[in-house]
């Protein structure tokens, strides 16, 4: 066994141990519950733009992108644009012609202006419209033709909306690439953490993923990602495409 393989096996054993350690898992859930009260995920940026993401999930995403080498990353939910710029910068490092398609029902003018003047704008395409309406799906289809595709869902977090997104966008994801569903942790958080929103416990991305997985065999939940991160907003939300 060479040193690279030895280290890989050591890491795999570490991750397995973390997944089996119930105390560590419980402490991680407590930690993320409490920092969520302080809007922890809002406090970071990528290359100058707010990303509204946890650093731990950002690490997982860059590992996925580097390993799977998508030509197209589709993200529903644009917000300030930091995540689009994050993905675009990874594609830039890899070379080639990869692009990011950001879909949002309301791309605010000040955010659009900042995204479009950013050095990574050359790899970003924006589409304004509901992600579950036909024009948005058609736009994704146009860009996806003949490409290796990764999809990230991070818009309306209601069960119904996410389930529709899963049905509409999962066919674009190519084998060995990922479909990432964010904010599945909402089902594990106390009701008082979600205020003035139509989603919450029992009505959120995780419940949508659970229903989707009951009727779809193209994807498998990658629990190793969740286990090694410990801190993630996407428990059961990293779905690997295992079939063409």
C-alpha positions, 0 to 999 in steps of 0.5 A, spaced: 500 500 500 502 506 498 502 512 502 496 516 498 492 510 499 494 509 506 492 516 508 485 515 504 484 509 508 485 513 515 481 518 513 475 513 511 476 510 518 476 517 521 469 519 518 466 512 519 468 513 527 465 520 527 458 517 524 458 512 529 459 517 535 453 519 538 455 524 543 459 527 537 453 527 533 449 530 538 454 535 540 454 538 533 446 538 533 446 542 539 452 547 536 448 548 530 442 549 533 445 555 538 449 558 533 443 558 528 440 563 533 445 568 531 444 567 523 451 564 523 451 562 516 450 570 514 457 572 517 461 569 511 463 572 504 467 569 498 471 574 494 467 580 496 460 577 496 456 575 502 455 567 501 450 565 506 453 559 507 457 555 513 464 554 511 464 547 513 459 546 507 463 550 503 469 545 504 464 540 502 462 543 495 469 545 493 471 537 494 465 535 490 466 540 484 474 538 484 472 531 484 466 530 479 468 536 474 462 539 472 461 543 466 455 546 469 452 548 476 445 550 476 443 553 483 436 555 485 436 561 489 441 567 488 441 572 494 447 576 494 451 572 489 456 569 493 455 562 492 455 563 484 461 566 485 464 561 489 462 556 484 465 560 478 471 561 481 472 553 482 470 552 475 475 557 473 481 554 477 479 547 473 480 551 466 475 549 461 468 552 459 464 551 465 459 556 467 454 557 473 447 558 472 443 562 477 435 562 478 431 566 482 424 569 482 427 576 484 434 578 483 435 584 486 438 590 482 443 591 487 445 584 487 445 583 480 450 589 479 455 586 484 455 580 480 455 582 473 461 587 475 465 581 479 471 578 475 468 571 475 461 574 472 464 571 465 462 564 468 455 566 471 449 566 467 443 569 471 435 567 470 430 571 473 423 567 474 420 562 479 425 555 479 419 551 478 416 555 472 417 552 465 421 558 462 427 557 468 427 549 467 427 550 459 433 555 461 437 550 465 435 544 459 438 549 454 445 550 458 445 542 460 445 539 453 451 535 453 454 537 459 456 534 466 451 537 471 451 539 478 445 542 481 444 545 488 437 547 491 437 553 495 430 557 494 423 556 497 424 551 502 417 549 503 416 541 502 412 542 496 416 547 492 423 543 493 419 537 491 417 540 485 424 542 484 427 535 485 422 532 480 424 538 475 432 538 476 434 531 478 434 529 471 439 534 469 444 531 474 449 526 470 452 520 473 457 521 479 455 528 480 451 531 485 444 534 487 445 538 493 439 540 497 440 545 502 437 547 509 434 540 510 436 541 517 430 545 518 426 539 520 431 538 526 431 545 529 426 548 534 420 551 531 422 558 534 428 558 530 423 559 524 419 565 524 415 569 519 416 563 514 412 558 510 416 553 512 418 549 518 418 542 522 414 537 517 414 542 511 421 543 509 427 541 504 428 534 508 421 532 508 421 533 500 428 529 500 425 523 504 419 523 499 423 524 493 428 518 495 422 513 496 420 514 489 427 515 485 433 510 485 438 514 481 440 518 487 443 515 494 444 520 500 452 521 501 452 520 509 459 520 509 459 528 507 455 529 513 459 525 518 465 528 516 463 535 516 459 534 523 456 542 522 452 542 516 445 545 514 444 539 509 443 533 513 441 528 508 441 533 503 448 531 499 445 526 494 449 523 489 447 520 482 448 513 482 445 511 475 445 514 468 
